[in-house]
Amino acid sequence: MSDIKILIVEDHVKMADSISKGLEESGFKTEVAYDGFIGKRLADANEYNLIMLDVNLPQINGYELCAGIRKKNPDVPIIMLTALGSTDDKLLGFEKGADDYIVKPFEFRELIARIKALLKRSQSEMQSHTLLKVADLVIDLDSKSVTRGDKAIELTAKEFSLLEYLVRNKGRVISKADIAEKIWNINFDTGTNVIEVYVNFLRKKIDRNFPVKLIHTQIGMGYVLKEAAPNAD
């Protein structure tokens, strides 16, 4: 893993240095920025395999920084690492393009597990086929673009990941636990409605203006992406 390079943007110097030391002891290379402006400069100037961001950063906050990085680099895995742990905070992080969201305090071995999972998924996506198709829905994995019929559909990074996962499992019922593990890299928490929220986001963009619906709910089991007759439930 000595060729894996991680950028840590964290204004708490002791924590940043502790994370950096722990990651390097685990075989990663790291660079540290103590404010959002320096973090942006480093992210713009260098190639990283993964980026970790605090939210409450001087100069540029983590949400703004995440959105800016994601706009320039749609593929780099981004982890938000912050004390802000409400559902709204997490939703905002995912909306800005984060791939994962870890709340402080955290177990360092969990952080390592999340990093490895994201790196593995990122590598797998790079090796996957360029286009995924279901009915008139087309996902371009290189450009991270989605079209249905002749209409371009704008998705956030997390919406794109969820749609890709559903398409790759076309016809198979996917449980909320599966989605939580594969898309959010977490154990499913029955107290959160994040998954329902994101499925509804996708439905509004993918299905609402089309007669043939693709995303369906299997009550008590999960969700399935499949072609169905017009106006089918």
N, C-alpha and C positions, 0 to 999 in steps of 0.2 A: 504493500500500500504506500510505499515511499514516494510514488509518483502522484498520489492524490493530494491536491492542494485545496485548502479550505480557508476562506476569508471569514474572520470573526469581527463583527462590528458591535462593540459593547463599550459603553462609557464608564462602567464600573471597573476601574483598572485591576483591582484584585481578582474579580470574577473573570475578566477577560484573560488575564495571565494564567489563572488556574485552568480555565477551559483549554487554552492554547497548550499548556504543559501536558494536560491529560491526553489531548488528541495526539500530540507528538509522541508521547509514551506509547500510544496505541498504533503508531506507525504512519500517521498522517503528517503532511507539511502544513504549516499554518502561517497566516499573516493576520495582524491585528490592527484595527482602526478604533480610535476612542471617541469619534464623533461621526455624524452622518456625512459631513462634507468630505472628510478623508476617506470614508468608506466608499462614497460615490466615485472619487478619483481613482481609488485602487480597482474598483469593479470595472470602471471604464477602460483602464489601462492594461489590465491583466486578465488572463484566462484562469478561472477557478472551476474545480469540479463540484463545489458546493459552497453556499454562502449562508452564514448564520447572522441574524439581525436581532438586536434588541429593539423595542418600540420607542421608549422614551430616550431618544438620542439628542444631543446638542446639534445645532445647525440645521440638520434635516432629520425629521423623525423617521422611525423604521417603516411606517406604512408608505410614506412618500418615497423613501429610498427603495423599498421593495417594488413599487409600481414603476419607478424609473429603470431599475435593473431589468425587470421583466420585459419592459418595452424594447430594450436594446438586445436582450438575450432571453428568448422565450424558453430555452431548454435547460438552463442551469438550475439545479435544485436549490430551493431557498427554504430555510427553517427560521421561523420567528421564535425567539427565545426570550420570554418576557414574564413579568409578574402580573400582567393584565390577563385575567383568565375567564372573563365572562363569555357567554355565547356570542354576544354582539362583538366583543373584541376579536374573537376567533373568526367570526364571519367576515369582519372587515379585513383581517389579515389574509384570508383566502381570496376575498374579492380583489385585493391588491396584487395577488399572484403568488402568495406563499404556497409551498407544497406541504408543509407541516407546521404545527404550532405547538410548542412545548412551554408549559407554565412553570415558572420558578416557584419554589425550589424543586429540583428534579434529581433523579438518580442518574449518576454519570453513565452507568452501564446501559440505562434506557436511552440516553442521548446517543451513545455509540451504536446501539441497535437501530435507532431511527435513521442515523446517518448511513449505515450500511444498507438498510432497506431502500433508501432513496437513491443511493449510488447504483445499486443493483437494478432498480427500476429504470433509472436514467440510461444505463448501458443497454438494457433490454430494448428500450424504445428506439435507441439509435440503430439497433440491428433489425428492427421490425420492418414490415412492408411499408411502402410509402403511402398507399391509399387503402382506406377501409370503406366498404360500401354496404348499405342496406337500403333496399328500395331506391328512392331518389336522393337519399342522404349520402354525402361523400365527405369523408374526413381525410385531409391531407396531413400526414404526420410530419412531413418536412417543414411546411410553411405554417403548421398549427392552425390551419383554416378549415372552416366547415361550410358546406353549401347544401341546400336542399332545393331540388329543382334548379331554378336559375337564381335563387336568392342566397346571398352571402349572409351567414349568421355569426354574429360576434359573441364569443364566449370568453369568460375569464379562464385563467389557467386551471382552476379547480373544476369548473364546469366541463372544460375540455377533457380533463382526466377522467371524470365520472362518465361522460358520454363514450369515450374511447373504451372504458372498461365494460360498459353495457354492450357496445357493439361487438367487442371481441368475444363476448359471451352470449351472442344472439341466440334467442330461443331458450335460454336457461334462466330459471328463476334465481335471482341473486338476493340473498338475505341482507338485512341492514348490518349484521355482524361482518359479512364478507366485505361490504362496501367500506365500513369503518376501518377494517384491517388493510385493505388493498389501496384505498384512496387517501385515508387519513393516517394510516399506520398506527392506529390506536385500537384498544378494545372497545366494543360498542357500549356506550353509556345510555341506558334506557331513559335517563332524565333529560337528554338533549334531543332537540328536533332538527339538528343541523342537516341530517341526511334528507329528511322530508323537505326542508327548505330548498336544498339544492336540486332535488328531483323536480320540485315545482318550478324552479328557475329554468331548468332544461325544458320542461313541458311547454312553458310559455314561449320559448324561443324555437323549439324543434317541432312542436305539434300544433300549437294553437291555431295557426292560420292555414293548416293543411287538412284535407278531408281524411286522409289515411293517418291514423295515430300509430306511433311507434313505441312509446313508453307506456307500459301498463303496470297496474298494481295487482299483485296477487295477495289478497287480504290474509293477514296473519303469516305470510311467508316472505314477502319482499317485492322485488320489481323484476320485470322482464322486458327486454326490447325485442319486438317482433312486428312483422307486418300484420295488419288487420284490415278488415273491410272498412270502408268509409262509415263513420259514425258508430263504429263498434266501441264497446266500453273497454 
